[in-house]
Amino acid sequence: MTERLPDAAPVALASDAADRLREAVAASGVRRVLVLGWRDLSDDEAGGSELHLHEIARRWADAGVELTVRTSSVRPPATERRGQVR
């Protein structure tokens, strides 16, 4: 059994990169995104790909996208929130 990963500390995005992402989101017209992932960070076997997904989702949410990540479930709760990501 793998040890559960702690919640990842956010990696700061350079302000100009964050601004460019916000501008791209605004120009795209995309407002809501559903992302599918195999595991959630709460899964005992979560690893690098789950951390990567969480970081990308956080950046999109910070840029104004309403983002939902759907994963397999290993135990309740069925829904949880990490920052702005549901």
N, C-alpha and C positions, 0 to 999 in steps of 0.2 A: 504494500500500500504506500502511495506517495503522500508526503506531508502536504497539507493544504497550504496554498499560497496566500500570503497576506494581500490585502487590497493594495494595488500598485499605487505608488506615489505619482501624481501627474508629472509629466515631463513638460516643462515650459516650452511653448512654441514661440519662436522669435516674433516680436510684435508685427513686423512687416509681413511675415508668412501668415500669421493669424488674420491680419487685415485682408490679404489676398484671398484667403480661404473664405472669409465672410463675403467679400465682393463676388467671388465665383458662385457661392451658394445663392446670393441674392439675384444674380444675373441668370442663373439656371432655371429659376422657378420651382425648384425642388423644395418641398416643405417638410415632407415626411418620408422616412426611409425605414424599411424592415430589413434587418441583417440576420442571416441564419448562421449559427455557429454550432459546432459539435458539442462542446462543453462550455459550462459557465465557470467563472473564476472560483466558485464555491465547490466545484468538483475536486475530489481528492487527487485526480489525475491531471488536473489543469496544468498547463505549462506555458511556453513562450507564445504559441499561437493565440491562446486565450488572452494573455497580457497585451499582445499586439492588437487584437480585435477591440479590447476595452479602451486602449489608448486612442485608436482611430475613431471609435464611437464617441469618446469624450470630446475630441477635437471637432467633430461634425456637430455635436450638440452645442458646443461653445460658439460655433459659427451660425447657430440659429436653426438647425435641422431638428425636427422632432423625431427622435431616433428610438426604435425598439429593437432589442436584440433577443431573438428566440433561440433557445438551446435545449438540449436534453435536460432532464431533471433528475437529480440524484436524491433529493429530499426536499420537503417543504422549506420555505414558502414557494409557491408557484410563481409569484411575482415579487420582485424586489427592485429597489432603486439604488443606483450608485451615482451620486451627483445628479445630473440631468438625464442620465440614461436609464430607461426602464427595461 
